[in-house]
Amino acid sequence: QVQLVESGGGLVQAGGSLRLTCAASGRAFNMYSMGWFRQAPGKERECVSAISRNAGNTYYTNSVKGRFTISRDNAKNTVYLQMNSLKPEDTAVYYCAARDTPSENNRFLKAYDYNYWGQGTQVTVSS
């Protein structure tokens, strides 16, 4: 199993930046494909970004392309989401998720694909 703890959320003005961090503990982190999801009130949880085990395959939902960057440091058991040019519509609870997979290059886009979840961190962008 793996335990995930997110940090880095907060309140920021539109146009600002935040970096979310997800620290993992437990089994070998490099065996997990990782994802960042978000859920706003009254909306479904959506995949914002995802990254394969070897970081060679990444995904971004259209609304964040060019603004968000996902990365991982397998030596530190950590995945990051750098969020720039934030907009009010980015306001949500952001969740880190992990899925163990034998494939080094797969990333996953659906919530049901993931085995493990963090507790979430609130991101609020004011206009």
LUMLO-231013 format. One record per residue (C-alpha): residue in one letter; z, x, y. Coordinates in pm, whole numbers, padded with zeros to 5 digits, always signed. Layout:
REM LUMLO-231013
aZXY;...
***
This chain:
REM LUMLO-231013
q+00000+00000+00000;v-00030+00093+00366;q+00174-00015+00664;l+00007-00049+01003;v+00167-00038+01345;e-00034-00102+01662;s+00058+00017+02008;g-00100+00059+02347;g-00147-00298+02456;g-00039-00425+02795;l-00142-00582+03121;v-00435-00430+03307;q-00663-00538+03589;a-01027-00614+03526;g-01225-00293+03515;g-00933-00096+03382;s-00884+00082+03052;l-00645+00081+02759;r-00632+00278+02438;l-00496+00104+02133;t-00349+00310+01855;c-00291+00206+01496;a-00061+00432+01298;a-00074+00402+00922;s+00182+00504+00665;g+00178+00483+00288;r-00114+00567+00064;a-00387+00811+00163;f-00528+00689+00491;n-00869+00836+00422;m-00914+00584+00138;y-00920+00296+00388;s-01196+00144+00592;m-01044+00023+00919;g-01105-00256+01162;w-00983-00389+01495;f-00970-00766+01533;r-00861-00987+01818;q-00748-01343+01850;a-00725-01539+02171;p-00534-01867+02197;g-00729-02149+02036;k-00994-01916+01900;e-01069-01767+01561;r-00986-01409+01481;e-01292-01194+01537;c-01384-00843+01441;v-01414-00632+01754;s-01494-00305+01585;a-01485-00138+01246;i-01513+00213+01109;s-01582+00355+00767;r-01360+00599+00583;n-01565+00899+00695;a-01616+00760+01048;g-01990+00782+00993;n-02048+00408+01010;t-01915+00200+01297;y-01958-00155+01419;y-01904-00326+01754;t-01934-00690+01835;n-02197-00747+02102;s-01952-00836+02377;v-01783-00494+02365;k-02079-00263+02302;g-02090+00015+02555;r-01731-00052+02664;f-01518+00003+02352;t-01510+00303+02122;i-01347+00317+01781;s-01240+00645+01628;r-01010+00773+01360;d-00815+01088+01284;n-00755+01101+00911;a-00527+01402+00949;k-00299+01193+01172;n-00336+00867+00978;t-00446+00699+01298;v-00727+00482+01425;y-00794+00425+01793;l-00972+00172+02006;q-01061+00298+02351;m-01130+00001+02576;n-01299+00059+02911;s-01430-00176+03177;l-01199-00446+03053;k-01275-00807+03136;p-01050-01113+03145;e-01229-01244+02836;d-01096-00943+02643;t-00749-01094+02668;a-00614-01148+02318;v-00377-01021+02056;y-00541-00719+01894;y-00481-00645+01527;c-00546-00338+01320;a-00660-00394+00961;a-00718-00177+00657;r-00910-00216+00336;d-00911+00033+00054;t-01259+00104-00073;p-01425+00362-00294;s-01714+00387-00051;e-01688+00647+00221;n-01952+00481+00435;n-01877+00109+00421;r-01722-00084+00702;f-01621-00449+00687;l-01654-00725+00942;k-01469-01025+00801;a-01095-01082+00816;y-01089-01178+00449;d-01230-00835+00359;y-00909-00665+00465;n-00597-00617+00257;y-00349-00502+00518;w-00271-00601+00875;g-00055-00482+01158;q+00167-00707+01364;g-00066-00712+01663;t-00045-00595+02022;q-00108-00811+02327;v-00383-00715+02570;t-00397-00909+02894;v-00668-00847+03152;s-00615-01002+03492;s-00901-01092+03723;
***
